[in-house]
Amino acid sequence: MHPASLFMMLIFLTPPSMETVPRPGLRRPVATYSIVARDPATGEMGVAVQSHWFSVGPIVPWAEPGVGAVATQSFVDPRYGPLGLELMRAGRSAEEALSALVSTDKGEAVRQVAMVDAKGRVAAHTGSRAIFAAGHQLGNQYSVQANLMEKPTVWPAMAKAYEASGGDLAERLLAALEAAEAEGGDIRGRQSAAILVVSATSTGKPWTDRLFDLRVEDHPKPVAELRRLVQLQRAYRKLNEGDEWVTEKEMDKAMAAYKEATTIVPDEATNGEAAFWVGITLVGEKRLDEAIPYMIRAYRQDKNWAVLVPRLPASGLLPDDEGLIEKLVAAMKQDKKENEDE
């Protein structure tokens, strides 16, 4: 892009000037600690955040595949998110994008913002009037930042945990949040949390590119609840992977994905649903002996799965075979009866 064009775009995208000191009642510190990061191995980018503020997810984390990720907090101006992504999409580095926005923001002294771009370059800004304890730390393709902390050791603890943890990007982001909590976290307590992880490049299908997009709006232990949701999403992603392999007639790969999906979380976590649909898929593939144990697992969680079975042929999800339907339902109920007799 021609420099003059980029300059004009920045003029149009720059947030309106805001007074340096926030007026009571108009803006409050709605976010406390967060991490933005790019996984060097996969190129995935993401943000994770926790705050003693209701529904922090729609405000702080921003990410776009192939572009970058942004966390905007303290006396938050959410416009840093979309504007930062727009500038990085236009070719600016994370540092250039953040510098451009901060330099035109009269309220920069109360802002805290961090960005990472698709090349792993990171930048962060902690305004001079961010509420103590406040600060940030840059690392290899990540930044941790916090304000309103109980003590100034919170963000260093996040950095240490992120660097020491293994697993995928979502796991490492969670480890950083958990370290913040263990170090004392927000001086006000805790309320909401969110995680957003996107793929390295765009497929043009946002629903595919958002690998994790989860929010805990109000919870006494939001980080722990966020971990539970991430684990649950892992299970459902594996179920979807299994379905894709079935479509491609790769049943061995499908079964491996299904088996993993139904072991990531216990059956009660999905009320038996994960096991049920694996069973139904196997019935459709004429693998009845393999299907029935999954159907039984579902029925053990909720007897209504047996009620649902006879309704599926009309939707093409099971063969229109009355004998087969009766056999499936009987097998599910017989297991329940045997357990009651013991």
Steps between C-alpha positions, in 0.01 A plus 500: 500500500627847413612690816263787426208258473591338828523841665152591376364166620648562843328839515163345429557205734642691795269511804366843591711677760411426859590700808802380695319446829185284484192664641326291768197315370614496138788249499626256757785248500316206346796268452789397716740239366544346157742338260535533123714245319594332175603135498830482305435137407148533359459872435181503706432827683287568802400699805391390846373730774344503847336792677286596793252647254190352342538354149857598418503284185335742254733786596861390556599219257528554125666272244495435128672210320796607294494846660555509875350520846424791736414538868363840601436565869538726805271801437421315184443644154371198302581675174864405543393146406349547154723795416815315600400204285419732210844659514676163525290371212628797298860398566591679822693304762351461847732771628413739217126442538505550876724806479274661241188453712659600831649815346153626401323402823477780757398239755808281448613555861217279626518237227666161499528327163705216353527373142668215315509478122509203262881507496519473878603861564356629828439838658335621819406828666423561866391858560656698782163527678403132484401398853775336708612228484530534123754400241586273209775266386593406144634159407558287193186565293286581805417776745346484847342807658301583810359785703317523832699201622548404860876517448748571218613137473188390314605562140853361548338185636281484190803528274686227687200264485441563130863428414512188716173343387449251219209412277324712242456876517169482688661286770790741541268800519302328773819424689580872502157588641529234768841633600352847539233364732755307702702820543202692640343633180260793497487689828119522457452127460377316190188487284539432128752352257542435129727331250525557125736297280506523120681302232821619335334580169148575390289243319227754436282309749510682837317215672790273403778746568387573858652197671388616845258784568369450851371734769413470866277797568449473877643226721663474845797320340507618140845368408417149622169516313680620186731197518197272527347658190825472304518130582138454396565674171797272438263204525248647257774595254613137499142389440485731200831362378360148524195601297727644232693172477172309469404722207829406336439129574804485729340304783819405682595867526143587592495247781833627634358854513175379658684300762709800593192726510318270741798477734597869517203566729280256695159404359320709759669813365292469181202322661594202283466691174854440374467124548148496351592655166808284467270201545252630242782554250620143550148364449487688172825330401348158588736452792232412750717311746726803536204739517303345785759565777496871407119502503502340843741761630261772384198332659680476832510880505146569379219257410364745243769386256294183459192714430691684229615190310163420332473859376823494302398291193260776390797737482719250318736456795416129542372233259121469486518153653255435783686191614827687522343785696342258747831320545685824576243621751479158668877483536511842659218425745625151582826643628304734727292211629808289568658782699182541706487125574856494634 
